[in-house]
Amino acid sequence: MKIKKLLLLFFVVLIIGVGFLFSQRFHPAIYSKMGWLYGKEIGVTETTNLEGTAILASEFNHENLVYYSSMGLHLSPKKVQEMHLITPQMMSNGDYFLVYDRGGKTASVYYKNKELYTVSSKHDIQNAKVNDCGYLVLISDQPGYQAIVSVYNRKGKNIYKVYSGEKYVLDADIHENGKRLAISQYATSGDELMSYVAFYHLDEREPYQVSESSETVFAAIKFLKNGKLLTVGETQTAAFSSNGEEDWRYEYVDGTLQTFSVSNYGVALVLGQQNQKVVLLNNNGKIHEYIHQGGDITQITNNKSGVLFAANREVFFLNKQAYLLANLQVARDISELYLEETGKNGVIRYEAGYDKIKVK
């Protein structure tokens, strides 16, 4: 009987131990010793050279790089749409991507590489975003105001407008259900600068909540999958609940903000000067950190699976616990990095070409 109990205890401890090792298999202390059994690598699956073609703007959508050049909008290797933009800007969100001309007057939304609608602004466009349901928010100049923020539905119909008055508009975003809008603004009075994040229901004219701060200016905002609003500022990042109340806040005590990336699942921050720190904050504000010592981080992108960043001519992949899993050296200067929304496929873009990659 004692032997059976000891064997049972042994197997229970063994199962718990194996489970713990498996859950921590990418921890640096374990990965350095056992990673040879299950280690990850970044592999190049396809290389495209575009010598003589300068990529002026690009986005990663449905495992393909969509880009703009002097020839127009390249929706696929064989499909080019004629388009003439001065300052092309692009962004992707789920099945949708957006192309607009900053300082111009048109913005086009595409669904699965097919044009869904195009809107025209009477005045110059400052910024624009599309959400993962095809709603467009447009920030443009407006005589007599600092800006006007306009919301369009999936059919390209204007359904809401906000005139900013005396406040400067930095960013805006529309929730995926198309019922809530958030706008980041700032105003100055003498030497004092105030930052505002205003929350609107699209069936009401006035904001239902306004958050004020004199500590930082939130230059980028984004609604997350869980309904919270993520705001990234020059000295701190904060998240607000659906009712506009602050949920959590992270201050940059270890260095200045160098660059960042925001996805539907959280934010990746690069802080510091020399030994740079990559800080991952998920939707609930949980913190994971990685110290990088191999050159300045110039590009970073994040998704549900982790983070891809570039330093010099090398690319690194961290999982969502900020453990380094793989790296890849390339022979050209890196212009942009992209990851698909939830998986481990991505693109390394160069000045005249790109590599499709996969973490495997």
ABEGO torsion letter per residue (X at the ends): XAAAAAAAAAAAAAAAAAAAAAAAAABAAAAAAAAAAABBBBBBABBBBBBGBBBABBBBBGGBBBBBBAAEBBABAABBBBBBBABBBBBBBEABBBBBBBGBABBBBBBGGBBABBBBBABBBABBBBBAAGBBBBBBBBBGBABBBBBBBAAGBBABBBBAEABBBABBBBBAAGABBBBBBBBBBEABBBBBBBBBBAABABBABBBBBAABBBABBBBBAAGBBBBBBAABBBBBBAAGBBABBBBBAAEBBABBBBBAAEBBBBBEAABBBBBBBBAAGBBBBBBBABEBBABBBBBAAEBBBBBEABBBBBBAAGBBABBBBBABBBABBBBBAABABBBBBBABEBBBBBBX
